[in-house]
Amino acid sequence: MHMIKAPLHSRGFSLVEVMVALVVCAIGLLGLAKMESLALSSTGVASSRSLAAIQASSLASAMHANRAYWGAGRAPAITTVDASSTNNFSTAVDCYTAGTASCTPDQMAYFDLKRWAHDVGLLLPGFSSTITCSTTGFPVNCTIQLKWMENAVAANGQQTNMTSLQAPTYVVYVEP
């Protein structure tokens, strides 16, 4: 019986070549997993920032609707609103049940802030807001500064401080 020998270059892969191919594939898959986690985190961050913009705009709309309080310069120079249940507005009169005709502009402003604080607290964890209004001059100018806690994932090793909670800030300028 006569056997034909295969040439040296056509004998197949060596174990070293297979191991190198596995390492290259594993590194590629790890990179894809990191990109997926970063994309998911970025989507969450974008969502919370969009919600902050919407909530700040809703308070600006409430300020426009109650110009007798905000636009007349009756608001304090600095108003702090936070997620605690003991803020200044927790005891505000419910203008829905009392009827808007029986609420003064001051009561309506406090009720709006109470409702707004409750809504923002449901959407943005650990939020705090500062409303700063000019009390002199006309027209009155106000600034709504909204801060909240969000989780962010670092894109690379240089952004290691992003792996924990951050407190971004959203600011809106309003002329009620």
VEXDREN-2710 file (C-alpha; in Angstrom, 1 decimal):
% VEXDREN-2710
k/r/px/py/pz
1/MET/0.0/0.0/0.0
2/HIS/1.3/3.3/-1.0
3/MET/0.6/6.4/1.2
4/ILE/0.7/9.9/0.0
5/LYS/2.3/12.4/2.4
6/ALA/0.6/15.8/2.7
7/PRO/2.9/18.8/2.3
8/LEU/4.0/20.6/5.5
9/HIS/2.0/23.7/4.9
10/SER/-1.4/21.9/4.6
11/ARG/-1.5/20.0/7.9
12/GLY/-4.0/22.3/9.8
13/PHE/-3.9/24.7/12.6
14/SER/-1.6/24.5/15.6
15/LEU/-2.8/24.9/19.1
16/VAL/-1.1/28.2/19.4
17/GLU/-3.0/29.6/16.5
18/VAL/-6.3/28.5/17.9
19/MET/-5.5/30.0/21.3
20/VAL/-4.5/33.3/19.7
21/ALA/-7.8/33.4/17.7
22/LEU/-9.8/32.7/20.9
23/VAL/-8.0/35.5/22.8
24/VAL/-8.7/37.9/19.9
25/CYS/-12.4/36.9/19.9
26/ALA/-12.7/37.2/23.7
27/ILE/-11.2/40.7/23.7
28/GLY/-13.7/41.7/21.0
29/LEU/-16.6/40.3/22.9
30/LEU/-15.5/42.1/26.1
31/GLY/-15.3/45.3/24.1
32/LEU/-18.9/44.8/22.8
33/ALA/-20.1/44.1/26.3
34/LYS/-18.5/47.4/27.6
35/MET/-20.1/49.3/24.7
36/GLU/-23.5/47.8/25.5
37/SER/-23.3/48.7/29.2
38/LEU/-22.1/52.3/28.3
39/ALA/-25.0/52.7/25.8
40/LEU/-27.5/51.5/28.4
41/SER/-26.1/53.9/31.0
42/SER/-26.1/56.8/28.6
43/THR/-29.8/56.1/27.8
44/GLY/-30.7/56.3/31.5
45/VAL/-28.7/59.5/31.9
46/ALA/-30.4/61.0/28.8
47/SER/-33.8/60.0/30.2
48/SER/-33.2/61.7/33.6
49/ARG/-31.9/64.8/31.9
50/SER/-34.9/65.0/29.6
51/LEU/-37.2/64.6/32.6
52/ALA/-35.4/67.4/34.4
53/ALA/-35.9/69.7/31.4
54/ILE/-39.6/68.8/31.2
55/GLN/-40.1/69.3/35.0
56/ALA/-38.3/72.7/35.0
57/SER/-40.4/73.8/32.0
58/SER/-43.5/72.8/33.9
59/LEU/-42.6/74.9/36.8
60/ALA/-41.8/77.8/34.5
61/SER/-45.3/77.4/33.0
62/ALA/-46.9/77.5/36.4
63/MET/-44.9/80.6/37.2
64/HIS/-46.2/82.2/34.0
65/ALA/-49.8/81.2/34.9
66/ASN/-49.5/82.9/38.3
67/ARG/-48.0/86.2/37.4
68/ALA/-49.8/87.9/40.3
69/TYR/-47.3/86.1/42.6
70/TRP/-44.2/85.5/40.6
71/GLY/-44.3/88.4/38.2
72/ALA/-45.3/91.0/40.9
73/GLY/-42.1/90.5/42.8
74/ARG/-43.9/88.9/45.8
75/ALA/-41.8/85.7/45.7
76/PRO/-38.8/85.5/48.1
77/ALA/-35.4/86.2/46.6
78/ILE/-34.4/82.5/47.1
79/THR/-36.9/79.6/47.4
80/THR/-35.5/76.1/48.1
81/VAL/-37.6/73.1/47.1
82/ASP/-36.3/69.6/47.8
83/ALA/-37.5/66.0/48.1
84/SER/-38.1/66.1/51.8
85/SER/-41.6/65.9/53.1
86/THR/-41.0/68.7/55.5
87/ASN/-40.3/71.4/52.9
88/ASN/-42.0/74.8/53.2
89/PHE/-44.8/73.8/50.9
90/SER/-45.9/70.5/52.4
91/THR/-48.7/72.2/54.3
92/ALA/-50.0/74.2/51.3
93/VAL/-53.7/74.5/50.7
94/ASP/-55.0/72.1/48.1
95/CYS/-56.3/74.6/45.5
96/TYR/-58.0/71.8/43.5
97/THR/-60.4/70.9/46.3
98/ALA/-60.7/74.4/47.6
99/GLY/-61.4/75.8/44.1
100/THR/-59.1/78.3/42.4
101/ALA/-61.4/81.2/43.2
102/SER/-60.8/80.8/46.9
103/CYS/-57.0/80.5/46.6
104/THR/-54.9/83.6/46.8
105/PRO/-51.9/83.9/44.4
106/ASP/-49.6/83.1/47.3
107/GLN/-51.5/80.0/48.1
108/MET/-51.6/78.9/44.5
109/ALA/-47.9/79.4/44.2
110/TYR/-47.3/77.3/47.3
111/PHE/-49.7/74.6/46.0
112/ASP/-47.9/74.6/42.6
113/LEU/-44.5/74.2/44.3
114/LYS/-45.9/71.4/46.5
115/ARG/-47.3/69.5/43.6
116/TRP/-44.1/70.1/41.5
117/ALA/-41.9/68.9/44.3
118/HIS/-44.0/65.7/44.7
119/ASP/-43.8/65.0/40.9
120/VAL/-40.1/65.7/40.6
121/GLY/-39.4/63.5/43.6
122/LEU/-41.1/60.6/41.8
123/LEU/-39.0/61.1/38.7
124/LEU/-35.6/62.3/39.9
125/PRO/-34.1/60.7/43.0
126/GLY/-32.5/63.0/45.6
127/PHE/-33.4/66.2/43.8
128/SER/-33.1/69.7/45.2
129/SER/-34.1/72.9/43.5
130/THR/-33.4/76.6/44.1
131/ILE/-35.6/79.3/42.6
132/THR/-33.9/82.6/42.7
133/CYS/-36.0/85.7/41.8
134/SER/-35.0/89.3/41.5
135/THR/-37.2/91.2/44.0
136/THR/-36.5/94.7/42.7
137/GLY/-36.9/96.1/39.2
138/PHE/-39.3/95.3/36.4
139/PRO/-39.6/92.8/34.9
140/VAL/-38.9/90.2/37.5
141/ASN/-36.4/87.5/36.4
142/CYS/-36.2/84.1/38.0
143/THR/-33.8/81.2/37.7
144/ILE/-34.8/77.6/38.4
145/GLN/-31.8/75.5/39.2
146/LEU/-32.6/71.7/39.5
147/LYS/-30.1/69.2/40.8
148/TRP/-30.6/65.4/41.2
149/MET/-28.6/62.2/41.6
150/GLU/-27.8/60.0/38.7
151/ASN/-25.7/56.9/38.0
152/ALA/-23.2/57.1/35.3
153/VAL/-20.7/54.6/33.8
154/ALA/-17.2/55.5/32.9
155/ALA/-16.3/55.2/29.2
156/ASN/-12.6/54.6/29.9
157/GLY/-10.1/54.5/32.7
158/GLN/-9.6/58.3/32.7
159/GLN/-13.2/58.8/33.8
160/THR/-13.1/56.7/36.9
161/ASN/-14.9/59.4/38.9
162/MET/-18.0/58.8/36.8
163/THR/-18.6/55.3/38.1
164/SER/-20.5/56.6/41.1
165/LEU/-23.5/58.9/41.6
166/GLN/-23.2/62.4/40.1
167/ALA/-25.3/65.5/40.8
168/PRO/-25.9/67.2/37.4
169/THR/-27.6/70.6/37.3
170/TYR/-30.2/72.0/34.9
171/VAL/-30.9/75.7/34.9
172/VAL/-33.8/77.6/33.3
173/TYR/-34.2/81.4/33.2
174/VAL/-37.8/82.6/33.5
175/GLU/-39.4/85.9/33.2
176/PRO/-42.9/85.3/34.7
END
